[in-house]
Amino acid sequence: MTPASADRSLALIVRNPPYSQRAARADLDLALAAAAMDCRLEVYFLGSAVLQLSARRDSSAALLPPGYKAWAALPDLADFSIFGEQQWLDRCALASIELILPVSGLQAEQMSASWRLCHHVLVL
């Protein structure tokens, strides 16, 4: 990150559960494009959208292209943080669903307060 971009931040609010869109990787592709913007990236997964990070999802059975695991490329591309609703992270833990990236759990009110601190917010 360059010094000029150190004070810029972009929040991406991801609302779609995996495989809910015609374009299977729409949220991911936008996040990867945002990572190239040379600003701090904060990704907020609302509700079941955090399941996009499941390490064991297999898109081939749904005849969809592979790609959700590409979320794991974010650490190489951007200064970023990922957040999910704590109750959904607890559900994932109970169901032994491993996530491909570390996700910080927040309550809904905390998430809202956090993304409001970003310079730009984009809802996916």
Long-range contacts (C-beta under 8 A, 24 or more apart in sequence): 1-38, 1-39, 1-40, 1-79, 2-38, 5-38, 5-39, 5-40, 6-40, 7-119, 8-38, 8-39, 8-40, 8-119, 8-120, 9-39, 9-40, 9-41, 9-42, 9-117, 9-118, 9-119, 9-120, 10-34, 10-37, 10-39, 10-40, 10-41, 10-42, 10-118, 10-119, 10-120, 10-121, 10-122, 11-42, 11-43, 11-44, 11-114, 11-115, 11-118, 11-120, 11-121, 11-122, 12-41, 12-42, 12-43, 12-44, 12-122, 12-124, 13-44, 13-46, 13-115, 13-121, 13-122, 13-123, 13-124, 14-43, 14-44, 14-45, 14-46, 14-49, 14-52, 14-124, 15-46, 15-47, 15-49, 15-123, 15-124, 16-49, 16-52, 16-124, 17-47, 17-48, 17-49, 17-51, 17-52, 18-49, 18-51, 18-52, 18-54, 18-57, 18-68, 19-59, 19-62, 19-64, 24-59, 24-64, 24-65, 24-67, 24-68, 25-65, 25-67, 25-68, 25-70, 26-124, 27-52, 27-124, 28-52, 28-67, 28-68, 28-70, 28-71, 30-122, 30-124, 31-71, 31-74, 32-70, 32-73, 32-74, 32-77, 34-78, 34-122, 35-74, 35-77, 35-78, 35-80, 36-77, 36-78, 39-119, 40-78, 40-79, 40-80, 40-81, 40-118, 41-74, 41-78, 41-79, 41-80, 41-81, 42-80, 42-81, 42-82, 42-83, 42-114, 42-115, 42-118, 43-74, 43-80, 43-81, 43-82, 43-83, 44-83, 44-84, 44-111, 44-114, 44-115, 45-82, 45-83, 45-84, 45-85, 45-88, 45-103, 46-85, 46-111, 47-85, 47-88, 48-88, 50-84, 50-85, 50-88, 50-89, 50-92, 50-99, 50-103, 51-92, 51-97, 53-82, 53-84, 53-99, 53-100, 53-101, 53-103, 54-92, 54-97, 54-98, 54-99, 54-100, 55-97, 55-98, 55-99, 55-100, 56-97, 56-98, 69-100, 71-100, 71-101, 72-100, 72-101, 74-101, 75-101, 83-111, 83-114, 85-111
